[in-house]
Amino acid sequence: MNVLQLNNVLHVPSNRNSLLSLGNWEENDRSIHAHKGILRLTSSEGKDIARGRKIVNKLYMMSFRLMDQSAPANVAFNAAYIATDPTPSWETWHRRYGHVGYPGLQTLLDRHMVDGLNVNLLTPKPDCIACIEAKIHEAPYGPTTKKFTKPGELTHIDLWGKYDVASIHSNSYYLLMVDDASRYITVEFLKTKSEATARIKEYLAYLTARNKTPCALRMDRGTEFVNEELRTWCHS
């Protein structure tokens, strides 16, 4: 085992791997030998210190191990921990890729779509607790209760928007009106929020013309609903 001490280094805690400048290595009377993708670093006495293989972008990959905690306090070395089998498991790649499914990982591997995606094929594909909990479905409401209103009496209203992309008719909002008794839904598309008052008045006039008796509107307290024009019209 060779002990390699680096001085005047830039320590980045979030990096799993460290970069070693070959130029700085040679400045200390050390030698570099490269042949057929294999790089050997030797000391000034000609002794091999480290060996690596060429990967991409003219980089060579070498593996080191951290010294024991009994090392002097002024020595620091940032390296990736190497287990008995350094190839990541299926579960490790599942978490690295934001909990993508195992079939998706298998597709990436089979089609060679990602450089450096090396998987230990002998490792299991365990169920992910976080994924299971995220997909658990629970009904937000209980069973449907009997409605005590008649069609047209109570209308639930809400406005959605503004959306980043307008429709082909330049609409950026839509007004949703749901009848409480029949659950019938009416949708009106709007270019601006100020059009909501006129569309509500048209909807209530439509109900009245079909012998319905509008009694109440249920909505949030948005300014498109709570305004003097609509309040005055409803009172009249």
Buried (B, 14 or more C-beta within 10 A) or exposed (E): EEEBEEEEBEEEEEEEEBEBEEEEBEEEEBBEEEEEEEBBBBBEEEEEBBBBEBEEEEEBEBEBEEBEEEEEEEEBBBBBEEEEEEEBBBBEBBEEBEEBEBEEBBEBBEEEEEEEBEBEEEBEBEEBEEEEEEEEEEEEEEEEEEBEBBBBBBBBBBBEBEEEEEEEEEBBBBBEBBBBBEEEEBEBBBBEBEBBBBBBBEBBEEBEEEEBEBEEBEBEEEEBBEEEEBEEEEEE
